[in-house]
Amino acid sequence: MASADLRDELICSICLEVYTDPVTLSCGHNFCRGCIKDVLDTQEGSGVYTCPDCREDFLERPALRRNTTLSNIARHVLSTPQQEVPGIFCTFCDVPVLAVRSCVQCETYMCHHHLMKHDRSVEHTSTPLNASPKSKKCVVHHKALEYYCHMDSVCVCAQCVSSGHGGHRVEPMEDVLQMRKEKMRNVLQKLTTNIEKIEKRVRSLAKKEQNVNEKANDLTTRVRAMFVDIRRQLEDLEKTVLSEISSQKEQASISVLDLIQQMEIKKSEMTRKTSYVTELCNMTDPISVLEDSPGDDFWDTAVVANEEEGLEDELHRVGDLDEGRISEMFEEALSDIMTGVKTRLGGPGWTGLRMDVNTAGNHVHLSDDLKTVTWSKGTQPYPGTPERFQYPQILSTDSFHTGQHYWDVETSNTGRWRVGMCYPSMDRTGDHSYIGDNEKSWCLRWQKNLYSVLHDNVETVLSLEPSSHTLRMRLDYEAGQLTFYELSDPIGHLHTFTTTFTEPLHVGFRLYKSWVKIIDPE
C-alpha cells in the first residue's frame, strides 16, 4: 500500500503517468518536461503563462529546472515491478469473488449470484461498481443522495429535503442531471461550432498570409528590376544632359568667336578713321581740310553711336547657355520614369495562353482545349509545315513583345520536360533546336528529380529541393527578366534570367515521357 501511495505521488497531473524527466516551476509544482513544454507552447503569444496545477500566472515563460531527486525516485519506482491492485470482492461470498455491482443503501458489493438475490428481495437500486459507495450517501443521515438543492448547489437525501432545505428549490438528482447534460450538450455544440468557425478563419488568414508572401516576393523582384531600369535611365539622362550642355557650350563659343572677329574688323576700321580724322585735324590749310574731307554723314556722331549700340546688342545675344532647356529635359525624363514606375507597380497580369498545334513536333499530343501537352510514343498525323519542330516541342499561339505577364503550369513528376520562352526565329530542326540549347531561348528543366536552367546550352543546376509541380513563369519584357517560381507554401523563387530582349517571345514546352498543363486562374 505504501508503494502504491508513493507511486500516486509520482504521477504527472498532465499525462497521468509516472514522471519522465521531471522539472519544477517556480511555484513548486512538478511536471514531465515534455508535458509542460507542450502546455507552455500552447500559451505562447497569449501574453501570460499559467501553471496547470495552481493557476499561478507568469508574465515571462517560466524556466524549467530539472528535479534530480524526483527523477531518481521515479526511475526507481518504474524499475520496481508493480504489484497488482486487488479487485473489489463480493461482500457476501465466503471466498474472494469479484463484485460486479454495488448498493449505496446497503454499502455492499455483490457478485452476479448475490446481485440477483439482492434485486429480488430489497427495494434498493444497485449501481455500477464503485470503490467508495459511502461517497454516494448523505454524511448526516446516511441515506442515498437522490435530490439536488439549487440554492446550496449540493446533492441531498430525502430527509435533508424536509429538514435542512425547506423552502429551497429541490429536484430529483436524475432530472437535474439530465437538464445539466442537455445544457452541456448545447454548450458543446456551440463550442464545436465556434471551433469550426475559428479553424475556418485561421485557414483564411493562413491563405491571406500566403498571398501576402507571394505578392511580397513578386513585388520585391519587380522593384529590384525597376531600380535597375531607373538607374539605367538616369545614366542615359546624365549622358543626354551633359551632351546638351557641351553642345550649347560649343555653339556659344562659336557665336562669341564670330562676334569677336566682327568687332576686330570694326575696331580696325574705326582705327583707320581715327588716324584719318587726326591727320585732318592737324592740317593748317583750310582749303585742304574742307575740300579733301568726306561729306557731312561722316561727321555725324549719331551714326557712330548707332554702330556702337549694334555691337552692344550682339554682345548680349551670345555667350549664354539655355538653362531652361536643361530643366525641361530633366522634367520630361523624370516624368517618364515616374509614369513607368506607376505602370510597373501595377503588377504583372495573368495572360491567357494556348498552344499552337502547327508548331507541335510529331511526338506531341495537344488536348482539344489547347492547354494540355503530352508526350506521345506514337507519331501524330501532323502535316509538314515550316514552323513545326523536328523534336517533341511546341510554342504558344501568341507572342509577347511588351509589358508584364505571368502564366501558371502544372507538370508531371515523371520523365523529362522543359518550360520556357524563345524567339520565333529559333531553329526548328537540328541539334541546337531544343529550348535552352541556343541563344534564342531560356528554360527551366526537370530531369532526374532535379531543377536546372538553360540558356545558350549553358546549364545551371538549382539547389532547391522540389516540393511542388505547379510552376509560374513571369515575364517583364522591358526589364529584360524571365523568372521561374515554384508555387509551394511559401512560394519559392527558382531563377531569374536577365537580358535585353530583341524579338517577341513565345512560351515553349519540350517533353519526353511527361506532360505539361496550363492552369487558368479561378
URNOR-V449575 format. One record per residue. N is the residue number from 1. SS is DSSP state (~ for helix, > for strand, _ for the rest). OMEGA is omega in whole degrees, -180 to 180 (none if undefined). Layout:
# URNOR-V449575
n: {N | N}
ss: {SS | SS}
omega: {OMEGA | OMEGA}
This chain:
# URNOR-V449575
n: {1 | 2 | 3 | 4 | 5 | 6 | 7 | 8 | 9 | 10 | 11 | 12 | 13 | 14 | 15 | 16 | 17 | 18 | 19 | 20 | 21 | 22 | 23 | 24 | 25 | 26 | 27 | 28 | 29 | 30 | 31 | 32 | 33 | 34 | 35 | 36 | 37 | 38 | 39 | 40 | 41 | 42 | 43 | 44 | 45 | 46 | 47 | 48 | 49 | 50 | 51 | 52 | 53 | 54 | 55 | 56 | 57 | 58 | 59 | 60 | 61 | 62 | 63 | 64 | 65 | 66 | 67 | 68 | 69 | 70 | 71 | 72 | 73 | 74 | 75 | 76 | 77 | 78 | 79 | 80 | 81 | 82 | 83 | 84 | 85 | 86 | 87 | 88 | 89 | 90 | 91 | 92 | 93 | 94 | 95 | 96 | 97 | 98 | 99 | 100 | 101 | 102 | 103 | 104 | 105 | 106 | 107 | 108 | 109 | 110 | 111 | 112 | 113 | 114 | 115 | 116 | 117 | 118 | 119 | 120 | 121 | 122 | 123 | 124 | 125 | 126 | 127 | 128 | 129 | 130 | 131 | 132 | 133 | 134 | 135 | 136 | 137 | 138 | 139 | 140 | 141 | 142 | 143 | 144 | 145 | 146 | 147 | 148 | 149 | 150 | 151 | 152 | 153 | 154 | 155 | 156 | 157 | 158 | 159 | 160 | 161 | 162 | 163 | 164 | 165 | 166 | 167 | 168 | 169 | 170 | 171 | 172 | 173 | 174 | 175 | 176 | 177 | 178 | 179 | 180 | 181 | 182 | 183 | 184 | 185 | 186 | 187 | 188 | 189 | 190 | 191 | 192 | 193 | 194 | 195 | 196 | 197 | 198 | 199 | 200 | 201 | 202 | 203 | 204 | 205 | 206 | 207 | 208 | 209 | 210 | 211 | 212 | 213 | 214 | 215 | 216 | 217 | 218 | 219 | 220 | 221 | 222 | 223 | 224 | 225 | 226 | 227 | 228 | 229 | 230 | 231 | 232 | 233 | 234 | 235 | 236 | 237 | 238 | 239 | 240 | 241 | 242 | 243 | 244 | 245 | 246 | 247 | 248 | 249 | 250 | 251 | 252 | 253 | 254 | 255 | 256 | 257 | 258 | 259 | 260 | 261 | 262 | 263 | 264 | 265 | 266 | 267 | 268 | 269 | 270 | 271 | 272 | 273 | 274 | 275 | 276 | 277 | 278 | 279 | 280 | 281 | 282 | 283 | 284 | 285 | 286 | 287 | 288 | 289 | 290 | 291 | 292 | 293 | 294 | 295 | 296 | 297 | 298 | 299 | 300 | 301 | 302 | 303 | 304 | 305 | 306 | 307 | 308 | 309 | 310 | 311 | 312 | 313 | 314 | 315 | 316 | 317 | 318 | 319 | 320 | 321 | 322 | 323 | 324 | 325 | 326 | 327 | 328 | 329 | 330 | 331 | 332 | 333 | 334 | 335 | 336 | 337 | 338 | 339 | 340 | 341 | 342 | 343 | 344 | 345 | 346 | 347 | 348 | 349 | 350 | 351 | 352 | 353 | 354 | 355 | 356 | 357 | 358 | 359 | 360 | 361 | 362 | 363 | 364 | 365 | 366 | 367 | 368 | 369 | 370 | 371 | 372 | 373 | 374 | 375 | 376 | 377 | 378 | 379 | 380 | 381 | 382 | 383 | 384 | 385 | 386 | 387 | 388 | 389 | 390 | 391 | 392 | 393 | 394 | 395 | 396 | 397 | 398 | 399 | 400 | 401 | 402 | 403 | 404 | 405 | 406 | 407 | 408 | 409 | 410 | 411 | 412 | 413 | 414 | 415 | 416 | 417 | 418 | 419 | 420 | 421 | 422 | 423 | 424 | 425 | 426 | 427 | 428 | 429 | 430 | 431 | 432 | 433 | 434 | 435 | 436 | 437 | 438 | 439 | 440 | 441 | 442 | 443 | 444 | 445 | 446 | 447 | 448 | 449 | 450 | 451 | 452 | 453 | 454 | 455 | 456 | 457 | 458 | 459 | 460 | 461 | 462 | 463 | 464 | 465 | 466 | 467 | 468 | 469 | 470 | 471 | 472 | 473 | 474 | 475 | 476 | 477 | 478 | 479 | 480 | 481 | 482 | 483 | 484 | 485 | 486 | 487 | 488 | 489 | 490 | 491 | 492 | 493 | 494 | 495 | 496 | 497 | 498 | 499 | 500 | 501 | 502 | 503 | 504 | 505 | 506 | 507 | 508 | 509 | 510 | 511 | 512 | 513 | 514 | 515 | 516 | 517 | 518 | 519 | 520 | 521 | 522}
ss: {_ | ~ | ~ | ~ | ~ | ~ | ~ | ~ | ~ | _ | > | _ | _ | _ | _ | _ | _ | > | _ | _ | _ | > | > | > | _ | _ | _ | _ | _ | > | > | > | ~ | ~ | ~ | ~ | ~ | ~ | ~ | ~ | ~ | ~ | _ | _ | _ | _ | _ | _ | > | > | _ | _ | _ | _ | _ | _ | > | > | _ | _ | _ | _ | _ | _ | > | > | _ | ~ | ~ | ~ | ~ | ~ | ~ | ~ | ~ | ~ | ~ | ~ | ~ | _ | _ | _ | _ | _ | _ | _ | _ | _ | > | _ | _ | _ | _ | _ | _ | _ | _ | > | _ | _ | > | > | > | _ | _ | _ | _ | > | > | > | _ | ~ | ~ | ~ | ~ | ~ | ~ | ~ | ~ | ~ | ~ | _ | _ | _ | _ | > | > | > | _ | _ | _ | _ | ~ | ~ | ~ | ~ | > | _ | _ | _ | _ | _ | _ | > | _ | _ | > | > | > | _ | _ | _ | _ | > | > | > | _ | ~ | ~ | ~ | ~ | ~ | ~ | _ | _ | _ | _ | _ | _ | > | > | > | ~ | ~ | ~ | ~ | ~ | ~ | ~ | ~ | ~ | ~ | ~ | ~ | ~ | ~ | ~ | ~ | ~ | ~ | ~ | ~ | ~ | ~ | ~ | ~ | ~ | ~ | ~ | ~ | ~ | ~ | ~ | ~ | ~ | ~ | ~ | ~ | ~ | ~ | ~ | ~ | ~ | ~ | ~ | ~ | ~ | ~ | ~ | ~ | ~ | ~ | ~ | ~ | ~ | ~ | ~ | ~ | ~ | ~ | ~ | ~ | ~ | ~ | ~ | ~ | ~ | ~ | ~ | ~ | ~ | ~ | ~ | ~ | ~ | ~ | ~ | ~ | ~ | ~ | ~ | ~ | ~ | ~ | ~ | ~ | ~ | ~ | ~ | ~ | ~ | ~ | ~ | ~ | ~ | ~ | ~ | ~ | ~ | ~ | ~ | ~ | ~ | ~ | ~ | ~ | ~ | ~ | ~ | ~ | ~ | ~ | _ | _ | _ | ~ | ~ | ~ | ~ | ~ | ~ | ~ | _ | _ | _ | ~ | ~ | ~ | ~ | _ | ~ | ~ | ~ | ~ | ~ | ~ | ~ | ~ | ~ | ~ | ~ | ~ | ~ | ~ | ~ | ~ | ~ | _ | _ | _ | _ | _ | ~ | ~ | ~ | ~ | ~ | ~ | ~ | ~ | ~ | ~ | ~ | ~ | ~ | ~ | ~ | ~ | ~ | ~ | ~ | ~ | ~ | ~ | ~ | _ | _ | _ | > | > | _ | _ | _ | _ | > | _ | ~ | ~ | ~ | _ | _ | _ | _ | > | > | > | _ | _ | _ | _ | _ | > | > | > | > | _ | _ | _ | _ | _ | _ | _ | _ | _ | _ | _ | _ | _ | _ | _ | _ | _ | > | > | > | > | _ | _ | _ | > | _ | _ | _ | > | > | > | > | > | > | > | > | _ | _ | _ | _ | > | > | > | > | > | > | > | > | _ | _ | _ | _ | _ | _ | _ | _ | _ | _ | _ | _ | _ | _ | _ | _ | _ | > | > | > | > | > | > | > | _ | _ | > | > | > | > | > | > | _ | _ | > | > | > | > | _ | _ | _ | _ | _ | _ | _ | _ | > | > | > | > | > | > | > | _ | _ | _ | _ | > | > | > | > | > | > | _ | _ | _ | _ | _ | > | > | > | > | > | > | > | _ | _ | _ | _ | _ | _ | > | > | > | > | > | > | > | > | _ | _ | > | > | > | > | > | _ | _ | _}
omega: {179 | 178 | 179 | 179 | 178 | 179 | 178 | 180 | -178 | -178 | 175 | -177 | -180 | -178 | -180 | 176 | 176 | -175 | 170 | -176 | -175 | 176 | -176 | 172 | -178 | 177 | 176 | -178 | -175 | 178 | 169 | -179 | -179 | -178 | -177 | 177 | 178 | 179 | -179 | 178 | 179 | 179 | -179 | 178 | 179 | 179 | -179 | 177 | -173 | 174 | -179 | -177 | -174 | 180 | 176 | -177 | 176 | -180 | 177 | -179 | -175 | 177 | -180 | -179 | -178 | 178 | -174 | -179 | 180 | 179 | 179 | 180 | -179 | 179 | 179 | -180 | -180 | -179 | -180 | 180 | -178 | 178 | -180 | 177 | -177 | 179 | 177 | -174 | 179 | -178 | -170 | -178 | 179 | 177 | -179 | 175 | -176 | 178 | 179 | 179 | 177 | 178 | -178 | -177 | -178 | -174 | -178 | 174 | -174 | 172 | -178 | -177 | -178 | 177 | 180 | 178 | -179 | -176 | 180 | -171 | -174 | 178 | 174 | 180 | 176 | -178 | 175 | -175 | -179 | -177 | -177 | 179 | 180 | -178 | 180 | 179 | 178 | -177 | -179 | -174 | 179 | 176 | -177 | 176 | -174 | -176 | 179 | 178 | -178 | -177 | -178 | 180 | -177 | 176 | -176 | 177 | -178 | -179 | 178 | -177 | -177 | -175 | -173 | -176 | 177 | -179 | 177 | 175 | -177 | -180 | 177 | -174 | -179 | 178 | 179 | 180 | -180 | 178 | -180 | 179 | 177 | 176 | 179 | 179 | 177 | 178 | 180 | 179 | 179 | 178 | 179 | 178 | 180 | 178 | 178 | 178 | 180 | 179 | 178 | 179 | 178 | 177 | 178 | 179 | 178 | 178 | 179 | 178 | 178 | 179 | 179 | 179 | 180 | 179 | 180 | 178 | -180 | -179 | 178 | 179 | -178 | -180 | 177 | 178 | -180 | 179 | 175 | -180 | 179 | 178 | 178 | 179 | 179 | 176 | 176 | 179 | 179 | 179 | -178 | -179 | 179 | 177 | 178 | 178 | 179 | 180 | 178 | 179 | -179 | 179 | 179 | 180 | 179 | 180 | 180 | 180 | 178 | -179 | 177 | 180 | 178 | -180 | 177 | 178 | 180 | 179 | 179 | 180 | 180 | 178 | 178 | 179 | -180 | 180 | -179 | -180 | 179 | 179 | 179 | -179 | -178 | 178 | -180 | -178 | -177 | -177 | -180 | -179 | -175 | -176 | -177 | -176 | 179 | -179 | -175 | -179 | -179 | -175 | -178 | -178 | 180 | 179 | 179 | 180 | 179 | 178 | 179 | 178 | 177 | 178 | -180 | 179 | 179 | 179 | 180 | -176 | -177 | 172 | -179 | 173 | -179 | -179 | 177 | 178 | 178 | 180 | 179 | 179 | 177 | -177 | -179 | -178 | -179 | 176 | 178 | 180 | -179 | 176 | 178 | 179 | -179 | -179 | -175 | 177 | 174 | 174 | 177 | 180 | 175 | -179 | 179 | -175 | 174 | -175 | -174 | -178 | -180 | 177 | -173 | 172 | -174 | 176 | 178 | 176 | -179 | -180 | -178 | -180 | 175 | -178 | -178 | -178 | -175 | 176 | -178 | 178 | 178 | -179 | 178 | -177 | -180 | 176 | 179 | 178 | -177 | -176 | -177 | -180 | 175 | -176 | -177 | 178 | 180 | 180 | 177 | 179 | -177 | 173 | -175 | -176 | 178 | 172 | -179 | -176 | 170 | 179 | 175 | 179 | 173 | -175 | 176 | 178 | 177 | 178 | 179 | 176 | 174 | 173 | -178 | -178 | -179 | 174 | 177 | -179 | 178 | -180 | 179 | 178 | 177 | -175 | -177 | 180 | 174 | 175 | -179 | -178 | 180 | -175 | -178 | -179 | -179 | -177 | 169 | -174 | 175 | 180 | 179 | 177 | 178 | 172 | 169 | 178 | -178 | 170 | 180 | 177 | 174 | -175 | 174 | 179 | -179 | -177 | -177 | 176 | -179 | 180 | -180 | 177 | 170 | -172 | 174 | 171 | -180 | -179 | 169 | -170 | -177 | 179 | 180 | -176 | 172 | -173 | 177 | 177 | 169 | -175 | 176 | 179 | 2 | 179 | -177 | 176 | -178 | -177 | 175 | 170 | 176 | -178 | 173 | -179 | -177 | 179 | 171 | -177 | 172 | 169 | -178 | 176 | 169 | -171 | 167 | -177 | -175 | 177 | 177 | -179 | 176 | -179 | 175 | 179 | 180 | none}
